[in-house]
Amino acid sequence: MKKILILVFLMSICFGCSQKVDISKIDDLNGYWQITKAVNIDGDKKDYPINEVYDYYEIKNKNGFHKKVNWQPDGTFLVNDLSETVNITNNSEGVYIQFTSKFGKHSERIESISEKELVLETADKGKLYFSKVVLNTKK
């Protein structure tokens, strides 16, 4: 019985100490991101090995914008006028990206972020995995 109590205690510590996103790392969000994988709440996974569309973020002082850009083989981008206003919020549940456009609002929780990887949790508890894309746009 004592071993079970110790095991339950250790498990509660592990699950209770989930890693928080460091809000000071939010500048890592700036730039081009390519989705690599999506996983829904049931665990169904879809891989994205090749993409022509990138997510572009430009954030300063927790505010900015997000656009979808289409990469072209000549190294240029097709960009339209559609963009979403982005606000970064931080509460007891985590760090969120609040997206607002003329089409509506939604938010996604940043599960993890680094210079190379981004994981977002959607409202329906799915996960989106992104890798940072470093583009050489100079010719």
Residue, then its C-alpha position, 0 to 999 in steps of 0.5 A: m500500500k505504501k508503494i502505491l501511495i508513493l507512486v501516486f504521489l510521484m505521478s501527481i508531481c510529474f503531471g502537476c509540473s507541466q512545462k510552462v512556455d517562457i513568455s520572454k521566448i515569444d520573439d521566437l515566433n517571428g518569421y516563417w513556419q511550416i506545418t509538419k504534423a497535425v494530431n487530433i484529440d483521438g490521436d489521428k495524425k496527418d503528416y505534411p512532408i512538403n508545403e507551399v504555404y507558410d505561416y508568417y508571424e511578425i510580433k512586437n511587444k506581444n502584438g502583431f500579425h499573422k499571414k499565410v504566404n505561398w512560396q514560389p519556385d523562384g524564391t518569391f512569395l504570393v501574398n494577399d491582403l488577408s491577415e490576422t491581428v495577433n495578440i499574445t496573452n498569458n494566464s494561469e492556463g498558459v500562453y495563448i495566441q489570440f487571432t482576430s480577422k474580419f472573419g472571426k476570432h480564435s485562439e491557440r495555446i502555445e504548448s512549446i516554442s523554440e528557435k526551430e519548433l512550435v507546437l500549438e494546441t487548438a481549441d478542440k485539443g488537437k496539436l499542430y506541429f511546425s518547424k521554423v523555415v529559414l529562407n534565403t530570399k536574396k538573389 
